[in-house]
Amino acid sequence: MKFMEDPSLDHPPYAPPFLKAGKLLISQTANILQFLAPRLGLVPKSDATRLWANQLQLTIADWLYETGQTHHPIANVLYYEEQTTEAKKRAAHFRAIRIPKFLDYFERILKRNKRADVFIFGKKLCYVDLSLFQMVEGSRYAFPHTMVKLEPQCPRLIDVHDRVMARPRITAYLSSPRRLPFNELGIFRHYAELEEE
């Protein structure tokens, strides 16, 4: 947290996450991924494709934000229990309209690849695929009944999720103590009343 209050920084971050890389201090998940991905071989080389990847990641950031708003629709500083009535209304709209819209968008992007066995940019894994994996996993935790209903409509997206999960290093990470289980302190939270009709 000292980075956020350091008056000597020209570009202080607002809040975590942030990455210190040499003299650079990079904040915001999409920005961190945009910096790391070329260095890790997780994005194609062309500028146009990198911008497209960042655009997709920013759309995922919108989806993630809206997910968090289902359990904190009034204010993040209030407890969920203080805004449950509003959360039920927000979650109903999110489940009925927004989740299907996000799933359909990424399904259509994957459909453009013309092949069923590809990631978002073809045969090679990209950081956007990793983020999509996490969005599906988190959505399954937060809204299990909704996802059971919607997943048959996005087979390509679910296939990307499954192929990411099957990668040996991802499998090892998922079964390690480093992978924190979903819980009611994170962005993806499961409250049964938020799936009631």
C-alpha positions, -999 to +999 in steps of 0.1 A: +000+000+000+030+023+004+030+027-034-004+044-034+007+070-009+042+077-021+044+114-032+074+107-053+054+086-078+044+102-110+017+076-117+005+062-083-021+034-085-055+039-071-057+005-055-044-031-059-037-050-080-005-035-092+027-049-105+062-035-099+085-044-128+118-026-125+110+011-125+074+006-137+045+004-114+015-009-134-020-009-121-054-024-132-057-060-142-062-054-179-031-031-180-010-057-160-021-084-185-013-062-214+022-057-201+029-093-191+012-112-220+038-104-247+066-113-223+050-146-214+039-155-250+002-152-241-008-128-269-001-127-307+026-102-318+007-078-340-004-044-324-039-048-339-043-082-322-029-069-289-054-041-289-082-065-297-071-088-268-071-057-245-106-048-258-118-083-250-102-081-215-118-048-208-152-064-217-144-092-193-136-064-167-171-050-173-186-084-168-167-089-136-178-055-123-214-063-130-210-096-112-198-078-081-227-054-083-252-082-078-243-085-042-233-049-036-257-029-057-259+002-035-223+006-020-193-016-015-189-002+020-222-016+031-226-053+041-245-075+018-271-080+045-278-042+044-287-043+007-302-078+002-335-065-012-317-044-039-293-072-045-322-096-054-334-071-079-300-065-094-292-102-096-325-111-113-317-086-140-281-098-143-291-134-146-319-128-171-302-103-193-265-095-186-250-130-182-266-143-214-254-112-232-218-117-221-218-154-228-234-149-262-208-122-271-178-144-264-195-174-281-199-153-312-163-143-311-152-179-308-176-189-336-157-166-360-127-189-357-146-214-378-131-243-359-143-259-327-109-267-312-095-232-309-089-206-283-099-170-287-070-163-312-066-197-327-047-228-315-025-209-291-036-200-256-040-163-248-045-145-216-081-137-226-087-175-225-074-176-190-097-148-180-127-165-197-119-197-178-121-177-145-153-160-155-170-193-162-157-209-130-168-179-109-202-177-126-207-214-119-200-207-082-221-176-079-250-186-101-250-224-105-286-228-116-283-200-141-251-214-156-266-249-160-294-233-180-272-211-202-241-232-208-257-254-236-261-221-256-223-214-255-205-247-263-174-231-277-169-209-246-174-239-224-150-259-245-123-231-241-130-233-203-125-271-203-094-270-224-078-243-202-087-264-171-071-295-186-037-279-192-013-297-169+001-266-151-035-252-147-046-285-133-017-285-109-025-250-097-062-257-093-055-287-070-028-268-050-033-248-018-024-217-038-058-218-055-081-201-030-117-215-030-145-192-040-161-177-009-184-148+002-155-124+005-146-122-032-162-109-064-179-142-070-203-149-042-230-175-039-261-164-021-290-188-028-316-160-026-300-143-055-310-171-078-346-173-066-372-165-093 
